[in-house]
Amino acid sequence: MAANYTVLSQKQSVEINAQGTGFQNVWEVTYKVTSGPSKGTVGTVAVPEEDHNATYVGNAISDKISQLDDVAKLNGT
């Protein structure tokens, strides 16, 4: 599948770890959906420092866009 998003920015941040026992460094990657049902949506994924690479980030964004597209298709009828 061709990429249907553009990365707008990346910034380092800190958040509470999954265990709630401390903090971890993360990268917040902001993207804009360029085609499909959720076209125009701007979102952000946060990935741990050790997973900040093109493959992991690309998969995280694609997974989220799939969810966004499913919600955008809802019509309430």
HUHUTA-V303019 format. One record per helix or strand. SS is the DSSP state (helix for helix, strand for strand). FROM is the first residue (numbers start at 1). TO is the last residue. Records with the same first field share a line. If there is no record, write none. Layout:
# HUHUTA-V303019
SS: FROM-TO, FROM-TO
This chain:
# HUHUTA-V303019
strand: 5-16, 23-33, 42-48
helix: 49-51, 54-72
